[in-house]
């Protein structure tokens, strides 16, 4: 089974802090994703990465950055946390198979509260 | 029009009932389709992929109608444990699966 591990289930930070959310997958997947999920808005893609040191903006990248130094690890960074970044953050990974679309597998999620 | 639309529900059904959800998508070039299940305050988990010919996994049946641009999920003999939100997901690109388009989900409550 695919295992995607997020570093924290619950996190409380203060406005203006720099926040790091870590995600590790153990299945050698090329693709990794960061989403946030809010009531009524569903899953929204923040950033994704299709290879080491490669990244692409998703639908809502403002206020976030990412880092992928190793294939198994994808970090989400809130440069200066704000209260509107309070949310559930979900990391996912997927395999690349040519001409075949593979599903994404999720970590448990991190509930981040910015006070 | 949203790229992926689902009836939010909630669907309240008794145990043993058959329930069906539809999901419409706007991009006729969409390549692949999935149903995910999400329990309250948990992460989404893949329920099943949806294949062109339709596919079944136990009590669950998924169908694709390309002409009308919708996918469906049928649950037979509902169990209490089926209570969850069901997310419809569409991938518009073949190849490296970079971006999925997520519906907002349909809430199902199975009652004793």
Boltz contact constraints between the chains, C-beta under 6 A:
constraints:
  - contact:
      token1: [A, 42]
      token2: [B, 102]
      max_distance: 6.0
  - contact:
      token1: [A, 42]
      token2: [B, 104]
      max_distance: 6.0
  - contact:
      token1: [A, 43]
      token2: [B, 102]
      max_distance: 6.0
  - contact:
      token1: [A, 50]
      token2: [B, 96]
      max_distance: 6.0
  - contact:
      token1: [A, 90]
      token2: [B, 43]
      max_distance: 6.0
  - contact:
      token1: [A, 94]
      token2: [B, 97]
      max_distance: 6.0
  - contact:
      token1: [A, 96]
      token2: [B, 96]
      max_distance: 6.0
  - contact:
      token1: [A, 101]
      token2: [B, 31]
      max_distance: 6.0
  - contact:
      token1: [A, 101]
      token2: [B, 32]
      max_distance: 6.0
  - contact:
      token1: [A, 101]
      token2: [B, 91]
      max_distance: 6.0
  - contact:
      token1: [A, 101]
      token2: [B, 97]
      max_distance: 6.0
  - contact:
      token1: [A, 102]
      token2: [B, 97]
      max_distance: 6.0
  - contact:
      token1: [A, 103]
      token2: [B, 34]
      max_distance: 6.0
  - contact:
      token1: [A, 103]
      token2: [B, 46]
      max_distance: 6.0
  - contact:
      token1: [A, 106]
      token2: [B, 43]
      max_distance: 6.0
  - contact:
      token1: [A, 106]
      token2: [B, 44]
      max_distance: 6.0
  - contact:
      token1: [A, 108]
      token2: [B, 43]
      max_distance: 6.0
  - contact:
      token1: [A, 109]
      token2: [B, 43]
      max_distance: 6.0
